[in-house]
Amino acid sequence: MLTTLNTAYTDTRATDLAWALGREPLPALAALDLELANVKLQLRLLGASHQVLLEEEQGGNCSETVACIPGSSTPLPLGVATRMGDWEYEFAARVEVLSPGSFAGRAQELLALVSDHPHGLAGVFPGSPHAFTAMLAQHHEGQVHWRTWHAYPQDGQLVATRTRVGVQIPAAL
């Protein structure tokens, strides 16, 4: 699903992004509700980037926020691996710096991929067709995965994240 976000472009630099796990839901400009196996997932586009809310049948919850969070002291990490109850959570992020021509091509490619996917949500910010946040989710082998892309055309930067959440399998005794 592709939408135009009716808001000012507030997270204007990749270095403004922060990461948070376990935040309460923030106001969303667009959302996509998905059910992947026994997991409810909501992909949310914020004025300041993205939030994913996950709820498992047995009552487990998880929220991931990557956004400009005023007062946040947790910058965007390169990687995180942690346990949350019975779940394993893994997050990774990277920043790509592209030439203007390469950036435009990559932006078009990602927007086409995500907007045509049944588990994809993309929002374009006013002012530039290449200023966007895009999200894509899937369920694979008992785990939920999602990827996001945050585009900063004025700097030629594309922030890509990937997350995996899965139930921990107890070690054999």
Secondary structure, DSSP 8 states (H G I E B T S, - for coil): -EEE--S-----SGGG-EEEES------SEEEEEEETTEEEEEEEETTEEEEEEEETTS-EEEEEEE--TT---B--SEEEEEETTEEEEEEEEEEE--HHHHHHHHHHHHHHHHTSTTEEEEE-TT-TT-EEEEEEEEETTEEEEEEEEEETTTTEEEEEEEEEEE------
